[in-house]
Amino acid sequence: MRTKEGNIHNRHRTPFSKQVENVIKDSDILLEILDARFLEQTRNPEIEKIARNLGKKIIYVLNKSDLVDMNLMRRNVDLEKLKPHLFFSSKSRRGSMNLKKVIKMESKRLGKPAVHVGIIGYPNTGKSSVINFLCGRHSAKTSSEAGTTRAIQRIRIAKGIYLIDTPGVVPQSEKFTINRGIEIKNARVGATTWDKIKDPEMIVNNLMKEHPGLLDRHYEIDSNNDSEILIENLGRKFHFLLKGNLVDENRTAKKILRDWQEGKIRVKDFERIK
């Protein structure tokens, strides 16, 4: 007899990765990490529907909130449909204590002796930063092998509350990719200089997709082609750190793009240049 939390792939049209499926199934509470600048583009209603059908509680974490005008957002964006939600920024530490408070509050409502918290989100929304903050961990992430994830670990973050220390990475939506295509092209060819790029981490993620292994080889870092792991490790290598020993992800990503635009990163496979 198939359980309520049977194979998500068989019951839903979109074949999300096994990693996403496992995080959803193993969690009681899901933190969906959204980019505060692109809320609709970084949401995934289908995954949210799956999670709710399985009885999971979703908390929306509006990350990178230091990059938006909060007053303007509250006036122009319908935040009522994102409940509960909170604003977060690993750079400014905005919302850090509130995040822990909301997790504890929702965990208490569940009334379970052990509550598991999982993290899901699109690439480059800052999932690793949230994990590192909740774990109180300042060391760089590592990964096992390309195309796979590390063995899932559960880390105690409060009494009776455990964080699943592997995020579910949601495949990027086609619409979002098309809308961002011009920005990516301008950054790659230098039409927009590295210091003027609004979302350098997204551009780095695109470079790694187009040139697998290139940045790992250039910087001598083993990220298994994961942009968040690369930026985390490279930021520590260059000592681009913020208060609390957190990596300055924006500065690190801009360093990579500067090296790219200045021709310091050599592409040998010319057929992959797009």
C-alpha positions in Angstrom: 0.0 0.0 0.0 1.4 3.4 -1.0 1.9 5.8 1.8 0.7 9.4 1.8 4.2 10.5 1.1 4.7 8.2 -1.8 6.8 8.9 -4.8 6.3 12.5 -5.8 7.6 11.8 -9.3 4.7 9.4 -10.0 2.0 11.6 -8.8 3.0 15.0 -10.2 3.9 16.0 -13.7 7.1 17.9 -13.0 10.0 15.5 -12.3 11.7 17.3 -9.4 15.1 16.0 -8.4 15.3 13.2 -5.8 17.0 15.7 -3.6 14.0 18.0 -3.6 11.7 15.1 -3.1 13.6 13.8 -0.1 13.8 17.3 1.6 10.0 17.7 1.2 9.2 14.2 2.6 11.7 14.4 5.5 10.6 17.8 6.7 7.9 19.0 8.9 8.6 22.6 8.2 9.9 23.9 4.8 11.7 27.2 4.4 11.2 28.4 0.9 14.0 30.8 0.1 13.0 33.6 -2.2 15.0 36.4 -3.7 13.3 39.5 -2.3 13.9 41.3 -5.6 12.2 38.6 -7.7 9.5 37.1 -5.5 7.2 35.6 -8.2 10.1 34.4 -10.3 11.7 32.5 -7.4 8.5 30.9 -6.1 7.5 27.5 -7.2 3.7 27.1 -6.7 3.8 23.4 -7.8 6.3 22.5 -5.1 4.3 24.5 -2.6 1.1 22.6 -3.5 2.9 19.2 -3.2 4.3 20.2 0.2 0.9 21.3 1.5 -0.8 18.2 0.3 1.7 16.2 2.4 0.9 18.3 5.4 4.1 20.4 5.4 4.2 23.9 6.9 5.9 26.5 4.5 7.7 29.6 5.8 8.7 32.1 3.1 12.1 33.6 3.7 12.6 36.7 1.6 16.3 36.7 1.3 18.6 39.5 0.1 16.2 42.0 1.5 19.0 44.5 2.0 18.9 45.0 -1.8 15.3 46.2 -2.0 13.4 49.3 -0.8 11.3 47.8 2.0 8.7 50.6 2.1 8.2 50.4 -1.6 7.9 46.6 -1.5 5.3 46.8 1.3 3.2 49.3 -0.8 3.4 47.5 -4.1 3.7 43.8 -3.3 0.8 41.7 -2.0 2.6 40.0 0.9 -0.6 38.6 2.3 -0.2 35.6 0.0 3.2 34.8 1.5 2.2 33.9 5.0 4.1 33.4 7.2 7.0 35.3 5.7 10.0 37.2 7.0 12.7 39.4 5.5 16.2 38.1 5.8 19.7 39.2 4.8 22.9 37.3 5.7 24.8 40.4 4.8 23.1 42.9 7.1 21.8 40.2 9.5 18.3 41.6 9.0 15.6 39.1 10.3 18.1 36.7 11.8 16.6 36.5 15.2 13.1 36.7 13.8 13.8 33.6 11.6 14.7 31.5 14.6 11.7 32.8 16.5 9.3 31.9 13.7 10.8 28.4 13.4 10.4 27.8 17.1 6.8 29.2 17.1 5.7 27.0 14.2 7.5 24.0 15.7 5.7 24.4 19.0 2.3 24.5 17.1 3.1 21.1 15.6 3.4 19.6 19.0 5.9 16.9 18.0 8.9 15.8 20.1 11.2 16.2 17.2 10.6 18.7 14.3 12.6 18.6 11.1 13.2 21.8 9.1 14.1 21.6 5.4 15.2 24.3 2.9 14.2 24.6 -0.7 14.7 27.2 -3.4 16.0 28.1 -6.8 19.7 28.3 -7.4 21.4 31.5 -6.2 18.6 32.5 -3.7 21.0 32.1 -0.8 20.0 28.7 0.7 23.5 28.1 1.9 23.6 31.4 3.8 20.4 30.5 5.6 21.7 27.0 6.5 25.0 28.4 7.7 23.2 31.0 9.9 20.8 28.5 11.5 23.7 26.0 12.1 25.9 28.7 13.5 28.5 27.4 11.0 31.1 29.5 9.5 33.2 26.9 7.7 32.8 26.4 4.0 30.5 23.8 2.5 31.8 20.7 0.7 30.0 18.3 -1.6 30.5 14.7 -2.5 30.6 14.2 -6.2 29.2 16.0 -9.3 25.5 15.5 -9.8 24.9 14.2 -6.3 24.4 15.7 -2.9 26.2 15.0 0.4 24.7 12.4 2.7 21.8 14.1 4.4 22.7 15.3 7.9 20.3 16.6 10.6 21.7 19.3 12.8 20.1 20.3 16.1 19.4 24.0 16.0 17.2 24.2 19.1 15.6 21.9 21.6 13.6 19.4 19.6 14.3 21.1 16.3 16.6 19.7 13.6 17.7 21.2 10.4 18.2 19.0 7.3 21.6 20.1 6.3 21.1 19.7 2.5 18.9 22.1 0.6 16.5 21.0 -2.2 17.6 22.9 -5.3 14.6 23.6 -7.5 15.2 23.7 -11.3 15.1 27.3 -12.6 11.9 28.2 -14.4 12.0 28.8 -18.2 10.1 32.1 -17.9 12.6 33.5 -15.4 15.5 32.3 -17.5 14.2 34.1 -20.6 13.5 37.3 -18.7 17.0 37.4 -17.4 18.7 36.5 -20.7 19.6 40.0 -21.7 21.2 40.8 -18.3 23.2 37.6 -18.5 24.4 38.3 -22.0 25.4 41.9 -21.2 27.4 40.8 -18.2 29.1 37.9 -20.0 30.3 40.1 -22.9 31.1 43.1 -20.7 28.4 45.4 -22.0 27.5 45.8 -18.3 30.7 46.1 -16.3 31.2 43.9 -13.3 30.7 46.7 -10.8 27.3 47.7 -12.3 25.8 44.2 -12.3 22.8 44.0 -10.0 22.8 40.2 -9.5 26.4 39.0 -9.8 25.7 35.6 -8.1 23.1 34.8 -10.8 25.6 35.6 -13.5 28.2 33.3 -11.9 25.7 30.5 -11.7 25.1 30.9 -15.4 28.8 30.9 -16.2 29.1 27.6 -14.3 26.3 26.1 -16.2 27.7 27.1 -19.6 31.3 26.1 -18.7 31.2 23.2 -16.2 34.3 22.9 -14.1 36.0 26.1 -15.6 35.8 28.2 -12.4 36.7 25.3 -10.2 39.9 24.8 -12.2 40.7 28.4 -12.4 40.4 29.1 -8.7 41.5 25.6 -7.7 38.4 25.0 -5.6 36.3 21.8 -5.6 32.7 23.0 -5.7 31.4 20.2 -8.0 30.0 23.0 -10.2 27.8 24.5 -7.5 27.9 28.3 -7.5 26.9 28.7 -3.9 29.7 26.3 -2.8 32.2 28.1 -5.1 31.3 31.5 -3.7 31.4 30.3 -0.1 34.8 28.8 -0.5 36.3 31.5 -2.7 35.0 34.2 -0.3 36.9 32.6 2.5 40.0 32.1 0.4 40.1 35.8 -0.4 39.0 36.8 3.1 35.9 38.6 1.8 34.1 38.3 5.1 31.3 40.2 6.9 30.5 40.6 10.6 30.0 37.2 12.1 32.6 35.6 9.8 30.0 35.3 7.0 31.1 35.4 3.4 30.4 38.6 1.5 28.7 36.8 -1.4 28.1 39.9 -3.5 31.7 41.0 -3.3 33.0 37.5 -4.1 30.7 37.1 -7.1 31.8 40.5 -8.4 35.4 39.4 -8.1 34.7 36.4 -10.3 32.9 38.5 -12.9 35.8 41.1 -12.9 38.3 38.3 -13.5 36.0 37.0 -16.3 35.5 40.4 -18.0 39.3 41.2 -17.7 40.1 38.0 -19.5 41.9 36.3 -16.5 39.7 33.2 -16.8 40.6 31.4 -20.0 38.0 29.4 -21.9 39.7 26.5 -23.8 36.5 24.9 -25.2 35.5 27.7 -27.6 32.5 25.7 -28.8 30.8 26.3 -25.5 31.1 30.1 -25.7 27.5 31.4 -26.2 
